[in-house]
Amino acid sequence: MRRLPGALLIVALAAAAGRLSADQIVVNKPIAGTYRAGSIMDIVWTPQLTGGIPGAGPDRDMVITLRQYGQQYGGPVPGTTFEEIATADVGALHYAWKVGDYQTNWDGFILTVKMKTRPSIIGQSQPFKIVKSVIVDMPRQPILLNLIRVTSPAAGQNCKIGTTVTIRWETSKIAPYGKVNLQVYWPNHTPAAGPFLTANTGSFDWKINETAENTLCVKVYTQDGKWAGFSGDFNVVK
């Protein structure tokens, strides 16, 4: 029997033992779902690299690209690189992307990732949809000088879908009001859900039943419209 050279023998033995696997990048997020234009999408990945993550320099650069997804292809439609989102450090393991407002009738999108200096190392997300961020032309209203201070949720807070977040507001200036309205808004202050009438106790436990990750805020206001206030923009995450 002809003997294999030493290096080839090592490779053959490793393969036979199942210890070799193709390098890849697993895209953990986004998952399948619907995302609103203007919201912040947390792109998360796990590198599976035989030699580990490179130490420094351009070998760590990874290109994130938005591509059209087609049901008939079961993946990215050939030749449809829609937008190169960013070049990220593969060792960062996540990237925060503000979702663009895309006018399309496509089945959806996927994100692909690819190492810049080793383009054979790739990965892709699950398919997802992007819906338009609707801005409603509201009639002009007088400026509200009577402000309700909404202290929770805090700006930048991450609230998991399926959990309960406590909405808190100061009641000292609106003590005569027995009830207030709570309403969920998009960051541009257009309504997303509600309103919900509740007792003016200064707190309300809200169970998050959103189906997709989004950036939202909460408005607290009196029924006569004389007092109102918004929370900071918070993130609903999986």
C-alpha positions as semicolon CSV with decimal commas, in nm:
position;residue;x (nm);y (nm);z (nm)
1;M;0,000;0,000;0,000
2;R;0,133;0,346;-0,093
3;R;0,197;0,557;0,217
4;L;0,061;0,911;0,238
5;P;0,303;1,197;0,307
6;G;0,305;1,304;0,672
7;A;0,094;1,621;0,631
8;L;-0,168;1,444;0,418
9;L;-0,179;1,156;0,663
10;I;-0,259;1,394;0,951
11;V;-0,539;1,556;0,751
12;A;-0,681;1,219;0,648
13;L;-0,678;1,089;1,006
14;A;-0,841;1,406;1,140
15;A;-1,114;1,389;0,878
16;A;-1,178;1,024;0,954
17;A;-1,210;1,106;1,322
18;G;-1,466;1,377;1,242
19;R;-1,251;1,652;1,385
20;L;-1,252;1,874;1,076
21;S;-1,543;2,100;0,989
22;A;-1,581;2,384;0,743
23;D;-1,524;2,730;0,888
24;Q;-1,845;2,931;0,899
25;I;-2,025;3,217;1,070
26;V;-2,362;3,131;1,227
27;V;-2,602;3,429;1,219
28;N;-2,815;3,404;1,536
29;K;-3,012;3,725;1,483
30;P;-3,221;3,854;1,318
31;I;-3,464;3,566;1,334
32;A;-3,764;3,527;1,103
33;G;-4,022;3,798;1,165
34;T;-4,128;4,149;1,071
35;Y;-3,916;4,455;1,150
36;R;-4,020;4,817;1,121
37;A;-3,818;5,068;0,922
38;G;-3,635;5,305;1,156
39;S;-3,611;5,051;1,440
40;I;-3,276;4,919;1,568
41;M;-3,197;4,561;1,467
42;D;-2,935;4,378;1,675
43;I;-2,738;4,159;1,435
44;V;-2,574;3,874;1,632
45;W;-2,336;3,607;1,503
46;T;-2,114;3,322;1,626
47;P;-1,786;3,261;1,439
48;Q;-1,690;2,895;1,405
49;L;-1,329;2,925;1,292
50;T;-1,080;2,639;1,315
51;G;-0,792;2,866;1,412
52;G;-1,003;3,093;1,631
53;I;-1,074;3,462;1,572
54;P;-0,774;3,641;1,415
55;G;-0,573;3,855;1,655
56;A;-0,587;4,192;1,484
57;G;-0,594;4,378;1,155
58;P;-0,799;4,340;0,836
59;D;-0,831;3,962;0,883
60;R;-1,102;4,042;1,144
61;D;-1,311;4,244;0,897
62;M;-1,652;4,098;0,813
63;V;-1,891;4,247;0,555
64;I;-2,264;4,254;0,642
65;T;-2,493;4,276;0,338
66;L;-2,871;4,306;0,298
67;R;-3,000;4,090;0,015
68;Q;-3,335;4,015;-0,144
69;Y;-3,486;3,679;-0,045
70;G;-3,705;3,482;-0,283
71;Q;-3,928;3,187;-0,197
72;Q;-3,869;3,042;-0,543
73;Y;-3,496;3,027;-0,471
74;G;-3,520;2,928;-0,105
75;G;-3,251;3,185;-0,035
76;P;-3,093;3,502;-0,176
77;V;-3,204;3,594;-0,526
78;P;-2,900;3,575;-0,757
79;G;-2,738;3,911;-0,826
80;T;-2,947;4,110;-0,578
81;T;-2,709;4,267;-0,332
82;F;-2,947;4,531;-0,199
83;E;-2,720;4,722;0,036
84;E;-2,384;4,670;0,203
85;I;-2,471;4,763;0,560
86;A;-2,132;4,771;0,728
87;T;-1,788;4,624;0,774
88;A;-1,780;4,488;1,129
89;D;-1,520;4,326;1,353
90;V;-1,597;3,953;1,352
91;G;-1,488;3,940;1,718
92;A;-1,750;4,199;1,822
93;L;-2,022;3,929;1,786
94;H;-2,298;4,184;1,726
95;Y;-2,380;4,502;1,532
96;A;-2,665;4,749;1,589
97;W;-2,825;4,847;1,257
98;K;-3,095;5,108;1,201
99;V;-3,336;4,942;0,959
100;G;-3,384;5,139;0,638
101;D;-3,717;5,226;0,476
102;Y;-3,730;5,007;0,164
103;Q;-4,015;5,028;-0,086
104;T;-4,043;4,675;-0,226
105;N;-4,293;4,399;-0,297
106;W;-4,039;4,122;-0,245
107;D;-4,091;3,810;-0,038
108;G;-3,844;3,950;0,213
109;F;-3,480;3,998;0,297
110;I;-3,186;3,813;0,448
111;L;-2,856;3,934;0,588
112;T;-2,538;3,768;0,464
113;V;-2,200;3,794;0,636
114;K;-1,862;3,724;0,476
115;M;-1,503;3,751;0,594
116;K;-1,329;4,018;0,387
117;T;-0,994;3,844;0,343
118;R;-1,141;3,490;0,342
119;P;-1,462;3,526;0,136
120;S;-1,532;3,151;0,148
121;I;-1,626;3,194;0,517
122;I;-1,988;3,306;0,506
123;G;-2,319;3,288;0,685
124;Q;-2,677;3,410;0,644
125;S;-2,974;3,499;0,861
126;Q;-3,325;3,364;0,852
127;P;-3,553;3,550;0,605
128;F;-3,742;3,848;0,744
129;K;-3,970;4,128;0,629
130;I;-3,936;4,505;0,664
131;V;-4,251;4,717;0,692
132;K;-4,274;5,086;0,622
133;S;-4,255;5,333;0,907
134;V;-4,576;5,532;0,859
135;I;-4,567;5,900;0,949
136;V;-4,916;6,037;0,997
137;D;-4,974;6,401;0,908
138;M;-5,133;6,516;1,232
139;P;-5,317;6,849;1,269
140;R;-5,129;7,119;1,458
141;Q;-5,198;7,121;1,830
142;P;-5,100;7,369;2,101
143;I;-4,776;7,291;2,285
144;L;-4,841;7,101;2,607
145;L;-4,690;7,305;2,891
146;N;-4,812;7,060;3,157
147;L;-4,563;6,775;3,151
148;I;-4,604;6,434;3,316
149;R;-4,262;6,288;3,396
150;V;-4,251;5,923;3,281
151;T;-3,961;5,750;3,456
152;S;-3,992;5,393;3,323
153;P;-3,916;5,233;3,082
154;A;-3,584;5,415;3,059
155;A;-3,426;5,527;2,733
156;G;-3,221;5,245;2,583
157;Q;-3,369;4,980;2,814
158;N;-3,402;4,629;2,664
159;C;-3,736;4,462;2,742
160;K;-3,784;4,098;2,644
161;I;-4,095;3,983;2,459
162;G;-4,319;3,784;2,691
163;T;-4,194;3,954;3,008
164;T;-4,360;4,230;3,208
165;V;-4,223;4,584;3,223
166;T;-4,347;4,839;3,476
167;I;-4,453;5,177;3,334
168;R;-4,396;5,447;3,597
169;W;-4,495;5,813;3,606
170;E;-4,502;6,092;3,862
171;T;-4,849;6,167;4,000
172;S;-4,784;6,469;4,221
173;K;-4,899;6,722;3,961
174;I;-5,197;6,518;3,842
175;A;-5,325;6,387;4,175
176;P;-5,686;6,511;4,114
177;Y;-5,713;6,280;3,812
178;G;-5,846;5,937;3,905
179;K;-5,743;5,779;3,575
180;V;-5,491;5,833;3,296
181;N;-5,441;5,693;2,947
182;L;-5,138;5,484;2,854
183;Q;-5,046;5,446;2,488
184;V;-4,759;5,274;2,306
185;Y;-4,593;5,488;2,039
186;W;-4,326;5,455;1,771
187;P;-4,016;5,672;1,833
188;N;-4,153;5,939;1,594
189;H;-4,448;5,976;1,837
190;T;-4,711;5,817;1,611
191;P;-4,944;5,566;1,783
192;A;-4,857;5,194;1,772
193;A;-5,117;5,052;2,016
194;G;-5,378;5,161;2,268
195;P;-5,478;5,382;2,440
196;F;-5,549;5,196;2,764
197;L;-5,734;5,364;3,051
198;T;-5,590;5,284;3,393
199;A;-5,594;5,411;3,751
200;N;-5,361;5,703;3,821
201;T;-5,148;5,510;4,072
202;G;-4,811;5,600;3,919
203;S;-4,737;5,251;3,787
204;F;-4,879;4,989;3,553
205;D;-4,744;4,640;3,475
206;W;-4,748;4,586;3,099
207;K;-4,688;4,240;2,951
208;I;-4,504;4,271;2,621
209;N;-4,690;4,069;2,358
210;E;-4,509;4,211;2,054
211;T;-4,429;3,956;1,781
212;A;-4,112;4,125;1,655
213;E;-3,826;4,329;1,792
214;N;-3,892;4,703;1,776
215;T;-3,806;5,035;1,933
216;L;-4,102;5,191;2,118
217;C;-4,195;5,450;2,379
218;V;-4,494;5,502;2,611
219;K;-4,714;5,810;2,644
220;V;-4,902;5,887;2,966
221;Y;-5,173;6,154;2,942
222;T;-5,491;6,277;3,108
223;Q;-5,827;6,232;2,939
224;D;-5,880;6,605;2,903
225;G;-5,549;6,640;2,717
226;K;-5,407;6,898;2,958
227;W;-5,121;6,680;3,085
228;A;-4,897;6,442;2,891
229;G;-4,549;6,292;2,887
230;F;-4,339;6,032;2,704
231;S;-4,096;5,772;2,828
232;G;-3,755;5,732;2,669
233;D;-3,726;5,511;2,358
234;F;-3,677;5,149;2,470
235;N;-3,607;4,827;2,280
236;V;-3,835;4,524;2,261
237;V;-3,607;4,222;2,208
238;K;-3,640;3,844;2,175
